[in-house]
């Protein structure tokens, strides 16, 4: 019986992971060039690797330097709260 429960939990965690990755992919274009990748989901905390936007002004007409980790965190928390049961917060790892 324990093996079945563990198998069910793993399946649910995989589904949740796929939903979170879908949210991240959908939000990526609105993050001003920043990139985020899911690292872990544990006890309502979604840990995400953060890569700051490139700051080459000649590469695009978008001002990518205005996107901060705080803005990215706020956007992610707003959307992930809708799909993660017991959501508590987003933990961003990475560059300033």
N, C-alpha and C positions, 0 to 999 in steps of 0.2 A: 504494500500500500504506500509506503514512503517513497519508493522509486517512482510510482505513478504521480504522486504529488510533486516530486522534484521535476519530473518530466513536464508536467503541466506548468509549473512555475517558470521553467526555462522557455517554454513556448510563449508564455505571456510576456516575459522579459524581451524576447526577440521581437514580438509584435510592437511593444512599446518602443524599442530601439528603432525600428523601422519608421514608426510614426514621428519620432523626434528627428530622425535624419531627414524625413520629408519636410518637416517644418523648417529645419536649417537650410535645406536646398531652396525652399520657397522664399525665405527671407534674405538669402545671400545677396541678391541684386540690390536690395534696399539698405545694405550695410556700408555703402560708400567705398567699396573696394576691399573692405576687411573680409577675412575668411575665417570660418569657424568649423571645427570638426568635433564630433561627439567623442568623448573619452570614457565616460562612466555615468551610470545612473545608480544611485544608492540612497535609500532613506529619504526620498523626495528631493535630493540634490542632484542636479544635472551638471556634470563637469564637462566643460567644453574647452578645446584648445583654440586660442585666439591668435590670429596673425594680422598685424596692423596693415592698414592700406598702404599701398605704394605712394610715394609723394613726388612723382614725376609729373609736374604740371603740363609738360608738352605731350604726355601720353593720352590725355583725355580732357574734355572740357569740364569734367566733374571735379569739384574741390574735395579731394579725398582726405585732406588733412583735418577736416572738421569732425570726422567720425571718431569718437572716443570710446574707450572700454565701457564707460558708464552708459553711454547711449546704446551700445551693442547689448549690454546686460539688460537694460530696461526693455528693449525691443524683444529680446529672447524670452525674458520672464513673462512678459505680457502674453506671448503666444504659447509658450510651453505650459503655462498654468492651465490652459484649456485641454491639454492632452495627457498630462502626467498626473496620475492619481496621487494625492498627498504631496503635491509639489510644494517645496519650501523655498528654493532659490537656485540661481545659476552661479556656478563657480567658474570664472574664466581663468585659464592658465595661459601664460605667454607674455608677449611683448607689450610694452606700454605704448 
